[in-house]
Amino acid sequence: MVLLIARCGLRVSEAIALRRADIDFGTGMLTIALSMSRREGLRPVKGRTEGDPGRTIPMPFDVLERLRPHMAEQSVVNFSGFLFTASMGGPIRYDNWRRRVWRKIIEQVGFEARIHDLRHTASTRLFTVDRWNPAEVQAYLGHSDPRTTLKIYTHINAEKLPQPSALTGVQ
């Protein structure tokens, strides 16, 4: 689940609500239609309107390859078809998962981070490494306003900015 959040820029509520049927291994696409709210339970994903099937995004190959054995190991599908489940097979409760899983990961890596920081990292990577434009990153993350994507989710240092052609070669 952590890899999926980190590489696909999902909200943790979206990752928890994913179902096995949301992954299309043939096309490599992931459909994000639901999220798991602490108060409301399962609900349509943020920004989704009535009749909207949700957003469909391409998944990185390495994520698809890691999900294959995960799905094979969970050969007994829980009643709701969730991709990730709690130890007894039911839906994950975020507060429990954060305490039991995320805190252990943070202790192992040795620095403090929020799970949501992985979404920021994915966004920044799409801009700086993969060279996606703002509209593409906005659609991938499911933002309704491109200003949210640019202002909050991209962390670019001045060193990463392209150099103007007029300045190249200047000593």
N, CA, C and O of each residue as an XYZ file, in Angstrom:
684
protein
N       0.824     -1.186      0.000
C       0.000      0.000      0.000
C       0.872      1.256      0.000
O       0.553      2.240     -0.666
N       1.971      1.215      0.748
C       2.870      2.377      0.803
C       3.468      2.645     -0.577
O       3.539      3.796     -1.007
N       3.892      1.603     -1.265
C       4.451      1.772     -2.607
C       3.408      2.370     -3.554
O       3.730      3.258     -4.344
N       2.200      1.907     -3.485
C       1.130      2.420     -4.334
C       0.879      3.904     -4.064
O       0.706      4.683     -5.001
N       0.858      4.293     -2.802
C       0.665      5.696     -2.440
C       1.839      6.534     -2.949
O       1.647      7.613     -3.511
N       3.046      6.030     -2.747
C       4.246      6.780     -3.129
C       4.398      6.932     -4.635
O       4.776      8.003     -5.110
N       4.114      5.895     -5.379
C       4.356      5.946     -6.826
C       3.174      6.495     -7.619
O       3.356      7.059     -8.698
N       1.958      6.331     -7.083
C       0.768      6.797     -7.805
C       0.179      8.067     -7.211
O      -0.801      8.596     -7.736
N       0.761      8.564     -6.124
C       0.304      9.814     -5.531
C      -1.104      9.755     -4.967
O      -1.821     10.756     -4.968
N      -1.501      8.589     -4.486
C      -2.852      8.454     -3.949
C      -2.974      9.086     -2.575
O      -1.997      9.186     -1.833
N      -4.168      9.505     -2.251
C      -4.494      9.862     -0.876
C      -4.604      8.541     -0.122
O      -5.012      7.537     -0.706
N      -4.251      8.520      1.155
C      -4.337      7.281      1.919
C      -5.773      6.769      1.942
O      -5.997      5.559      1.922
N      -6.738      7.666      1.984
C      -8.150      7.259      1.983
C      -8.527      6.564      0.674
O      -9.389      5.686      0.664
N      -7.888      6.950     -0.422
C      -8.137      6.308     -1.715
C      -7.506      4.922     -1.753
O      -8.117      3.974     -2.246
N      -6.289      4.801     -1.237
C      -5.594      3.509     -1.230
C      -6.341      2.486     -0.379
O      -6.469      1.324     -0.766
N      -6.830      2.917      0.768
C      -7.567      2.024      1.664
C      -8.855      1.526      1.003
O      -9.269      0.391      1.237
N      -9.483      2.357      0.189
C     -10.764      2.017     -0.435
C     -10.627      1.244     -1.744
O     -11.634      0.816     -2.308
N      -9.402      1.056     -2.238
C      -9.227      0.355     -3.513
C      -9.745     -1.075     -3.425
O      -9.628     -1.747     -2.400
N     -10.311     -1.502     -4.521
C     -10.781     -2.879     -4.630
C      -9.968     -3.579     -5.708
O      -9.402     -2.943     -6.598
N      -9.924     -4.875     -5.611
C      -9.162     -5.663     -6.582
C      -9.606     -5.360     -8.011
O      -8.785     -5.338     -8.928
N     -10.900     -5.129     -8.198
C     -11.441     -4.863     -9.531
C     -11.014     -3.510    -10.079
O     -11.213     -3.245    -11.264
N     -10.432     -2.645     -9.251
C      -9.989     -1.325     -9.704
C      -8.693     -1.383    -10.498
O      -8.299     -0.398    -11.123
N      -8.031     -2.529    -10.477
C      -6.755     -2.684    -11.193
C      -6.994     -3.485    -12.462
O      -7.563     -4.576    -12.427
N      -6.551     -2.928    -13.585
C      -6.623     -3.627    -14.864
C      -5.195     -3.972    -15.273
O      -4.465     -3.128    -15.792
N      -4.808     -5.218    -15.035
C      -3.440     -5.633    -15.357
C      -3.191     -5.644    -16.859
O      -2.050     -5.502    -17.297
N      -4.247     -5.810    -17.653
C      -4.093     -5.803    -19.108
C      -3.657     -4.459    -19.653
O      -2.806     -4.385    -20.539
N      -4.240     -3.401    -19.124
C      -3.917     -2.055    -19.612
C      -2.950     -1.322    -18.689
O      -2.365     -0.312    -19.080
N      -2.776     -1.827    -17.459
C      -1.926     -1.146    -16.491
C      -2.587      0.070    -15.871
O      -1.910      0.952    -15.341
N      -3.907      0.117    -15.939
C      -4.630      1.279    -15.438
C      -5.270      0.993    -14.077
O      -5.652     -0.137    -13.771
N      -5.371      2.047    -13.280
C      -5.976      1.987    -11.957
C      -7.129      2.976    -11.917
O      -6.959      4.144    -12.267
N      -8.294      2.522    -11.495
C      -9.455      3.405    -11.351
C      -9.636      3.745     -9.879
O      -9.702      2.861     -9.025
N      -9.714      5.037     -9.599
C      -9.898      5.518     -8.231
C     -11.275      6.163     -8.181
O     -11.477      7.268     -8.686
N     -12.218      5.457     -7.564
C     -13.595      5.937     -7.526
C     -14.095      6.175     -6.107
O     -15.037      6.940     -5.898
N     -13.465      5.522     -5.129
C     -13.940      5.588     -3.753
C     -12.828      6.001     -2.801
O     -11.643      5.860     -3.104
N     -13.230      6.509     -1.658
C     -12.280      6.776     -0.577
C     -12.929      6.308      0.722
O     -14.147      6.154      0.812
N     -12.090      6.089      1.715
C     -12.584      5.628      3.015
C     -12.426      6.756      4.012
O     -11.315      7.097      4.419
N     -13.549      7.328      4.399
C     -13.563      8.415      5.368
C     -13.620      7.847      6.771
O     -14.292      6.844      7.011
N     -12.922      8.477      7.693
C     -12.962      8.029      9.085
C     -14.366      8.165      9.655
O     -14.794      7.330     10.452
N     -15.077      9.193      9.262
C     -16.413      9.445      9.820
C     -17.524      8.810      9.007
O     -18.461      8.238      9.563
N     -17.418      8.912      7.670
C     -18.516      8.493      6.796
C     -18.352      7.091      6.230
O     -19.301      6.552      5.662
N     -17.191      6.492      6.364
C     -16.955      5.189      5.753
C     -16.683      5.329      4.266
O     -16.124      6.334      3.826
N     -17.071      4.338      3.498
C     -16.833      4.328      2.066
C     -17.709      5.370      1.378
O     -18.916      5.432      1.611
N     -17.086      6.190      0.527
C     -17.816      7.256     -0.163
C     -17.132      7.551     -1.496
O     -16.009      7.099     -1.720
N     -17.792      8.304     -2.389
C     -17.150      8.678     -3.652
C     -15.874      9.489     -3.381
O     -15.803     10.248     -2.414
N     -14.894      9.320     -4.231
C     -13.628     10.022     -4.076
C     -13.841     11.527     -4.175
O     -14.770     11.993     -4.834
N     -12.978     12.270     -3.518
C     -13.047     13.730     -3.488
C     -13.147     14.296     -4.912
O     -12.367     13.935     -5.793
N     -14.115     15.182     -5.114
C     -14.271     15.836     -6.414
C     -15.092     15.056     -7.423
O     -15.354     15.552     -8.518
N     -15.502     13.847     -7.078
C     -16.271     13.023     -8.013
C     -17.748     13.404     -7.961
O     -18.324     13.538     -6.881
N     -18.347     13.576     -9.119
C     -19.757     13.947     -9.186
C     -20.612     12.719     -9.475
O     -20.091     11.664     -9.837
N     -21.914     12.859     -9.316
C     -22.864     11.772     -9.567
C     -22.697     11.242    -10.991
O     -22.668     12.021    -11.943
N     -22.589      9.947    -11.137
C     -22.437      9.330    -12.449
C     -21.008      9.287    -12.961
O     -20.734      8.628    -13.964
N     -20.098      9.973    -12.294
C     -18.685      9.992    -12.675
C     -18.038      8.696    -12.180
O     -18.130      8.381    -10.994
N     -17.386      7.938    -13.069
C     -16.789      6.673    -12.650
C     -15.491      6.830    -11.851
O     -14.912      5.836    -11.413
N     -15.039      8.048    -11.663
C     -13.768      8.273    -10.968
C     -12.659      8.546    -11.957
O     -12.895      8.623    -13.162
N     -11.444      8.692    -11.444
C     -10.331      8.952    -12.356
C      -9.570      7.646    -12.607
O      -9.446      6.799    -11.722
N      -9.080      7.513    -13.805
C      -8.313      6.342    -14.185
C      -6.920      6.814    -14.552
O      -6.750      7.705    -15.385
N      -5.921      6.203    -13.917
C      -4.538      6.634    -14.116
C      -3.661      5.446    -14.503
O      -3.951      4.308    -14.135
N      -2.585      5.717    -15.250
C      -1.644      4.646    -15.551
C      -0.800      4.335    -14.312
O      -0.408      5.238    -13.573
N      -0.532      3.064    -14.101
C       0.287      2.655    -12.965
C       1.710      2.363    -13.437
O       1.897      1.769    -14.499
N       2.711      2.772    -12.664
C       4.079      2.415    -13.017
C       4.236      0.892    -13.046
O       3.616      0.182    -12.255
N       5.055      0.411    -13.946
C       5.249     -1.025    -14.129
C       5.689     -1.721    -12.843
O       5.217     -2.814    -12.532
N       6.597     -1.084    -12.095
C       7.085     -1.721    -10.869
C       5.973     -1.912     -9.840
O       6.001     -2.872     -9.070
N       5.012     -1.021     -9.822
C       3.883     -1.154     -8.892
C       2.998     -2.320     -9.319
O       2.585     -3.132     -8.490
N       2.711     -2.399    -10.613
C       1.919     -3.526    -11.120
C       2.574     -4.856    -10.770
O       1.904     -5.793    -10.335
N       3.881     -4.931    -10.961
C       4.591     -6.183    -10.694
C       4.596     -6.541     -9.209
O       4.604     -7.723     -8.865
N       4.590     -5.553     -8.334
C       4.518     -5.833     -6.890
C       3.115     -6.223     -6.458
O       2.947     -6.947     -5.477
N       2.096     -5.747     -7.187
C       0.718     -6.078     -6.830
C       0.325     -7.497     -7.241
O      -0.549     -8.100     -6.618
N       0.960     -8.032     -8.279
C       0.626     -9.399     -8.726
C       0.790    -10.419     -7.595
O      -0.162    -11.139     -7.295
N       1.961    -10.506     -6.958
C       2.093    -11.489     -5.869
C       1.214    -11.166     -4.665
O       0.743    -12.073     -3.980
N       0.992     -9.880     -4.404
C       0.110     -9.496     -3.300
C      -1.287    -10.072     -3.518
O      -1.896    -10.613     -2.595
N      -1.781     -9.951     -4.734
C      -3.119    -10.452     -5.031
C      -3.154    -11.976     -5.033
O      -4.151    -12.578     -4.636
N      -2.070    -12.598     -5.478
C      -2.014    -14.062     -5.468
C      -1.961    -14.605     -4.035
O      -2.579    -15.626     -3.733
N      -1.226    -13.925     -3.161
C      -1.129    -14.363     -1.760
C      -2.464    -14.223     -1.054
O      -2.769    -14.996     -0.146
N      -3.254    -13.257     -1.453
C      -4.578    -13.074     -0.867
C      -5.603    -13.764     -1.759
O      -6.512    -13.127     -2.291
N      -5.439    -15.077     -1.913
C      -6.316    -15.807     -2.820
C      -7.759    -15.836     -2.324
O      -8.690    -15.937     -3.123
N      -7.945    -15.747     -1.014
C      -9.296    -15.684     -0.473
C      -9.708    -14.222     -0.469
O      -9.191    -13.417      0.305
N     -10.633    -13.897     -1.334
C     -11.082    -12.519     -1.464
C     -12.076    -12.227     -0.344
O     -13.012    -12.991     -0.107
N     -11.853    -11.112      0.335
C     -12.782    -10.738      1.398
C     -14.126    -10.364      0.783
O     -14.225    -10.147     -0.424
N     -15.130    -10.293      1.598
C     -16.492    -10.073      1.110
C     -16.649     -8.788      0.323
O     -17.524     -8.706     -0.539
N     -15.834     -7.788      0.591
C     -15.986     -6.505     -0.088
C     -15.026     -6.330     -1.255
O     -15.159     -5.372     -2.017
N     -14.072     -7.222     -1.411
C     -13.133     -7.138     -2.520
C     -12.045     -6.094     -2.353
O     -11.416     -5.712     -3.339
N     -11.802     -5.617     -1.133
C     -10.753     -4.623     -0.919
C      -9.392     -5.182     -1.323
O      -9.106     -6.360     -1.109
N      -8.569     -4.337     -1.902
C      -7.212     -4.721     -2.294
C      -6.332     -4.913     -1.063
O      -5.544     -5.856     -0.996
N      -6.468     -4.023     -0.098
C      -5.711     -4.108      1.151
C      -6.709     -4.267      2.290
O      -7.732     -3.584      2.333
N      -6.402     -5.167      3.205
C      -7.333     -5.412      4.309
C      -6.603     -5.400      5.646
O      -5.379     -5.514      5.719
N      -7.393     -5.259      6.688
C      -6.877     -5.394      8.045
C      -6.566     -6.879      8.277
O      -6.918     -7.727      7.457
N      -5.916     -7.180      9.381
C      -5.468     -8.553      9.639
C      -6.603     -9.576      9.649
O      -6.379    -10.739      9.316
N      -7.792     -9.173     10.016
C      -8.932    -10.102     10.058
C      -9.727    -10.100      8.755
O     -10.764    -10.759      8.670
N      -9.263     -9.372      7.740
C      -9.910     -9.390      6.433
C     -10.870     -8.254      6.155
O     -11.348     -8.113      5.030
N     -11.159     -7.446      7.148
C     -12.070     -6.316      6.943
C     -11.342     -5.096      6.411
O     -10.145     -5.158      6.128
N     -12.051     -3.994      6.274
C     -11.407     -2.776      5.779
C     -10.393     -2.233      6.779
O     -10.539     -2.398      7.990
N      -9.378     -1.590      6.252
C      -8.346     -0.968      7.090
C      -8.923      0.280      7.735
O      -9.608      1.068      7.083
N      -8.646      0.450      8.994
C      -8.971      1.697      9.693
C      -7.675      2.498      9.750
O      -6.671      2.038     10.293
N      -7.710      3.697      9.185
C      -6.490      4.489      9.035
C      -5.732      4.690     10.334
O      -4.514      4.512     10.358
N      -6.402      5.050     11.404
C      -5.710      5.303     12.671
C      -4.967      4.058     13.163
O      -3.845      4.156     13.658
N      -5.591      2.900     13.026
C      -4.922      1.651     13.418
C      -3.732      1.374     12.511
O      -2.660      1.008     12.994
N      -3.907      1.544     11.205
C      -2.836      1.283     10.241
C      -1.661      2.220     10.489
O      -0.504      1.802     10.461
N      -1.969      3.491     10.733
C      -0.898      4.467     10.993
C      -0.091      4.059     12.223
O       1.138      4.133     12.219
N      -0.779      3.633     13.260
C      -0.105      3.246     14.497
C       0.657      1.920     14.335
O       1.781      1.803     14.824
N       0.085      0.947     13.678
C       0.687     -0.390     13.588
C       1.690     -0.553     12.461
O       2.638     -1.329     12.581
N       1.491      0.166     11.370
C       2.351     -0.012     10.191
C       3.221      1.211      9.937
O       4.448      1.113      9.924
N       2.587      2.360      9.736
C       3.337      3.559      9.345
C       4.369      3.956     10.399
O       5.498      4.295     10.046
N       4.010      3.922     11.680
C       4.954      4.292     12.746
C       6.181      3.380     12.719
O       7.298      3.846     12.942
N       5.990      2.094     12.451
C       7.130      1.167     12.368
C       8.034      1.512     11.191
O       9.258      1.441     11.305
N       7.443      1.880     10.074
C       8.242      2.280      8.913
C       9.059      3.518      9.251
O      10.250      3.577      8.945
N       8.436      4.501      9.875
C       9.121      5.743     10.246
C      10.276      5.449     11.206
O      11.355      6.028     11.073
N      10.058      4.569     12.153
C      11.126      4.211     13.091
C      12.299      3.559     12.357
O      13.456      3.817     12.689
N      12.011      2.721     11.369
C      13.072      2.048     10.618
C      13.871      3.005      9.755
O      15.091      2.874      9.660
N      13.207      3.967      9.120
C      13.945      4.889      8.253
C      14.659      5.976      9.040
O      15.628      6.560      8.555
N      14.186      6.250     10.251
C      14.909      7.160     11.120
C      14.610      8.640     10.956
O      15.379      9.470     11.439
N      13.520      8.998     10.292
C      13.126     10.408     10.232
C      11.609     10.506     10.185
O      10.915      9.572      9.782
N      11.124     11.642     10.600
C       9.677     11.845     10.687
C       9.104     12.217      9.322
O       9.655     13.063      8.618
N       8.010     11.586      8.961
C       7.302     11.904      7.720
C       5.847     11.507      7.878
O       5.512     10.563      8.594
N       5.000     12.243      7.200
C       3.578     11.888      7.163
C       3.340     11.013      5.941
O       4.054     11.135      4.945
N       2.369     10.150      6.003
C       2.045      9.319      4.839
C       1.667     10.207      3.655
O       1.943      9.855      2.508
N       1.047     11.339      3.917
C       0.647     12.252      2.846
C       1.859     12.871      2.141
O       1.739     13.344      1.010
N       3.020     12.872      2.796
C       4.235     13.384      2.157
C       4.587     12.573      0.905
O       5.224     13.090     -0.012
N       4.176     11.317      0.871
C       4.442     10.484     -0.304
C       3.681     11.000     -1.522
O       4.164     10.887     -2.649
N       2.512     11.555     -1.306
C       1.725     12.151     -2.395
C       2.448     13.375     -2.950
O       2.489     13.582     -4.163
N       3.015     14.179     -2.063
C       3.797     15.337     -2.491
C       5.017     14.893     -3.299
O       5.344     15.500     -4.318
N       5.677     13.848     -2.847
C       6.861     13.327     -3.539
C       6.494     12.842     -4.939
O       7.210     13.117     -5.901
N       5.391     12.130     -5.050
C       4.954     11.642     -6.359
C       4.690     12.808     -7.307
O       5.071     12.756     -8.477
N       4.047     13.847     -6.814
C       3.754     15.016     -7.632
C       5.037     15.682     -8.118
O       5.176     16.000     -9.299
N       5.957     15.886     -7.207
C       7.226     16.526     -7.570
C       7.985     15.685     -8.589
O       8.577     16.221     -9.526
N       7.968     14.375     -8.406
C       8.642     13.480     -9.350
C       8.025     13.588    -10.751
O       8.749     13.610    -11.747
N       6.712     13.653    -10.827
C       6.051     13.754    -12.130
C       6.487     15.021    -12.868
O       6.642     15.008    -14.089
N       6.683     16.105    -12.132
C       7.143     17.352    -12.747
C       8.619     17.301    -13.119
O       8.987     17.598    -14.256
N       9.457     16.926    -12.166
C      10.898     17.080    -12.359
C      11.563     15.926    -13.099
O      12.473     16.153    -13.896
N      11.138     14.724    -12.856
C      11.775     13.562    -13.490
C      11.047     13.167    -14.766
O      11.668     13.001    -15.816
N       9.744     13.018    -14.675
C       8.965     12.554    -15.819
C       8.548     13.686    -16.759
O       8.065     13.431    -17.862
N       8.734     14.932    -16.325
C       8.474     16.132    -17.140
C       7.014     16.253    -17.583
O       6.735     16.663    -18.709
N       6.085     15.894    -16.690
C       4.666     16.078    -16.989
C       4.329     17.556    -16.841
O       4.970     18.269    -16.070
N       3.324     18.013    -17.581
C       2.900     19.400    -17.447
C       1.879     19.509    -16.304
O       1.368     18.492    -15.834
N       1.581     20.741    -15.855
C       0.673     20.916    -14.721
C      -0.710     20.278    -14.907
O      -1.265     19.722    -13.959
N      -1.260     20.354    -16.106
C      -2.585     19.767    -16.343
C      -2.551     18.246    -16.186
O      -3.497     17.654    -15.664
N      -1.466     17.614    -16.635
C      -1.340     16.159    -16.509
C      -1.226     15.742    -15.043
O      -1.869     14.784    -14.613
N      -0.414     16.458    -14.289
C      -0.248     16.130    -12.868
C      -1.551     16.399    -12.116
O      -1.931     15.623    -11.239
N      -2.228     17.477    -12.448
C      -3.511     17.799    -11.825
C      -4.501     16.655    -12.029
O      -5.153     16.226    -11.078
N      -4.617     16.162    -13.253
C      -5.552     15.070    -13.553
C      -5.133     13.789    -12.834
O      -5.982     13.066    -12.314
N      -3.852     13.508    -12.802
C      -3.338     12.294    -12.161
C      -3.646     12.276    -10.662
O      -4.032     11.246    -10.111
N      -3.473     13.425    -10.016
C      -3.711     13.513     -8.572
C      -5.182     13.717     -8.215
O      -5.573     13.555     -7.059
N      -5.996     14.073     -9.210
C      -7.413     14.270     -8.958
C      -7.746     15.617     -8.352
O      -8.713     15.741     -7.601
N      -6.947     16.634     -8.675
C      -7.224     17.984     -8.180
C      -8.199     18.685     -9.113
O      -8.123     18.529    -10.331
N      -9.108     19.451     -8.543
C     -10.046     20.209     -9.364
C      -9.451     21.536     -9.810
O      -9.910     22.122    -10.790
N      -8.443     22.012     -9.106
C      -7.836     23.310     -9.401
C      -6.330     23.129     -9.597
O      -5.658     22.600     -8.713
N      -5.787     23.562    -10.747
C      -4.350     23.394    -10.984
C      -3.486     24.175     -9.989
O      -2.325     23.830     -9.768
N      -4.053     25.225     -9.392
C      -3.284     25.990     -8.405
C      -2.939     25.126     -7.192
O      -1.875     25.290     -6.595
N      -3.830     24.214     -6.832
C      -3.543     23.304     -5.719
C      -2.324     22.462     -6.051
O      -1.422     22.307     -5.228
N      -2.304     21.927     -7.243
C      -1.188     21.084     -7.680
C       0.118     21.870     -7.662
O       1.125     21.399     -7.132
N       0.099     23.061     -8.236
C       1.323     23.846     -8.361
C       1.784     24.449     -7.034
O       2.978     24.465     -6.736
N       0.851     24.934     -6.256
C       1.209     25.660     -5.036
C       1.547     24.734     -3.869
O       2.461     25.020     -3.095
N       0.823     23.641     -3.740
C       0.958     22.801     -2.559
C       1.749     21.524     -2.811
O       2.497     21.083     -1.939
N       1.598     20.926     -3.983
C       2.127     19.580     -4.184
C       3.435     19.485     -4.955
O       3.949     18.381     -5.133
N       3.980     20.575     -5.410
C       5.258     20.475     -6.108
C       6.324     21.169     -5.286
O       6.161     22.311     -4.857
N       7.388     20.477     -5.081
C       8.497     20.993     -4.278
C       9.742     20.979     -5.153
O      10.451     19.977     -5.244
N       9.987     22.115     -5.792
C      11.090     22.206     -6.737
C      12.082     23.245     -6.248
O      11.715     24.379     -5.943
N      13.342     22.844     -6.177
C      14.416     23.757     -5.781
C      14.865     24.570     -6.990
O      14.670     24.152     -8.132
N      15.464     25.727     -6.742
C      15.963     26.575     -7.824
C      16.973     25.824     -8.690
O      17.059     26.073     -9.893
N      17.735     24.909     -8.092
C      18.739     24.152     -8.854
C      18.093     23.253     -9.907
O      18.736     22.887    -10.891
N      16.827     22.899     -9.703
C      16.134     22.007    -10.628
C      15.512     22.744    -11.807
O      15.069     22.114    -12.767
N      15.475     24.079    -11.742
C      14.858     24.841    -12.820
C      15.727     24.804    -14.067
O      16.954     24.830    -13.968
N      15.103     24.743    -15.245
C      15.887     24.773    -16.479
C      16.581     26.117    -16.626
O      16.040     27.152    -16.237
N      17.770     26.093    -17.186
C      18.528     27.321    -17.388
C      18.096     27.994    -18.686
O      17.981     27.324    -19.712
N      17.855     29.303    -18.664
C      17.517     30.011    -19.901
C      18.661     29.882    -20.896
O      19.830     29.954    -20.517
N      18.327     29.692    -22.158
C      19.350     29.476    -23.183
C      20.297     30.664    -23.299
O      21.465     30.479    -23.643
N      19.828     31.877    -23.021
C      20.678     33.068    -23.115
C      21.770     33.049    -22.041
O      22.804     33.694    -22.213
N      21.564     32.335    -20.955
C      22.553     32.304    -19.883
C      23.543     31.182    -20.002
O      24.570     31.194    -19.325
N      23.265     30.208    -20.847
C      24.219     29.103    -20.975
C      25.474     29.614    -21.647
O      25.424     30.383    -22.608
N      26.561     29.185    -21.138
C      27.840     29.630    -21.653
C      28.352     30.907    -21.006
O      29.500     31.288    -21.234
N      27.525     31.584    -20.199
C      27.947     32.793    -19.494
C      28.833     32.368    -18.336
O      28.481     31.457    -17.586
N      29.971     33.013    -18.185
C      30.901     32.633    -17.126
C      30.658     33.378    -15.870
O      31.362     33.168    -14.882
